[in-house]
Amino acid sequence: PDVADTELLRLAYSAQRFNMTVGVTGLLVYDCGEFVQVIEGSEAAVAQVFDRIERDKLHHDIRVFVDEHIEARFYPDWAMLNSLDQPAGAVKVLLQFALDNRSGKATAGQITAAHLLLDHLA
């Protein structure tokens, strides 16, 4: 369903506040009616966030591309950075920076997810 920009921003800011309370980090990308999201945190925290997403009527056709245990977060300082209030070019630069400067502990899944997000923004 089409969602107004103000509703999308409300959703993104609400998610950011919730995510900070449960301790998850990551990135939310919105483009042409589709969301792509990376959620990092403890198994319990990620489950809480994912459950919230599944219950929200605005979300549909939810697919998980990568679900794995990680040693270190790929986006440790991003309390759910979102592309709704950032220029797409800025989000691409941040993602590319994260890829170029990733720690040696980055998993194949984390790298794959970052490339999926970059492709989605292309």
N, C-alpha and C positions, 0 to 999 in steps of 0.2 A: 504494500500500500504506500501511496505517496504520503510523505510526512512533511509538514512545514518546517522551514529552517529553524524557527524558534522552538518547535517541539523537539527537533534533533539536538539542538544545543541544551535544552532542558534535560533531555535524556542523558547526554554526554556528561553534563556537570553533576547530575544525580549519581551517575555511575562512578565518576571520579571520587565523590565524597564517600560513597559506600566502599569503594575499593581501598581507599586510604584507611578506613576503619577496620577492615579485615586484613590489611597488609599485603595487598597484591599490587603489582606494577605491570606495565605493559604499554600497548599502543592500540588505538582504535582508528581505523581508516574507513571513511565513508566516501563512496563514489557511485554515481548513477544508480541510486537505490539499493546499493549493497554495502554491508558492513563486513570488514575483515578485522579480526581482533587477535592480539596476542595477550594472554593472561599468564603472569608468573607469580608464584607464591607457594606457600605450603599446600599440600594436597587438600587439606580441609578448607583452606581459604579459597582455593580455586574452585572447589566443589560448591561452596556457598555462592560464589559469583555466577558460576555456570547455571546453578539452579535458579537464581534470580533472572537470568537471561531467558531460560526456557519458560518461565512463568509469565514473562512480559508479553502481552498480546501484540506488540509491535514487531516481535521477532518471529520469523518463520523460516523454514528450510535451513535449519541450523546443521552445519557439518563441522566435524573436528578433523583437522588435517594432521596435526601433530599432538600427541599426548605422551609426554615422557618425563621422567625424573631428571632434574638438572642439578649440577653441582653449584653453579653460579648463575645469577640472573643476567640476562642479556640487556635488559632495560632497568637496572637497579634504581635509577633516580627518576624514572618516569611514572608518576602516579596516574597512569592511563592518559598519556599524551594523545590528543585526538586531532584529526585532520579537519574537523568542522570549524575550528577557530584559528587554524594555521594555514597559510598558503601551501598548496600541494608541493610546490618546489622546496619549501622549508622542511616539510616532513620527509621528502626524498633525501635531502641533504643530511638530516639527522639519522635516517636509516642507513645511508651509505657510510656515514661517520661511525655508527655502531658496528657495521660490518668490518670496516677497515681497522677499527681499534678494539676489536673483541679480544677478550682474554683467551688464553690457551685452553680454557675449560669450556669454551662454547661447544655445544653438541651439534651434530649434523642436523637435528631437528630445529634447533634455534636458527641456524644459518638458513635452512630451507624456508622457515617461516619468514625470515627477513626478506629473502628473495621473492617469496609469494607476495608480500606487502609491496615491495618495489614494483613488481610486475603489475599489481592491481592499480598502482598510481600512474603507470605509464600511459 
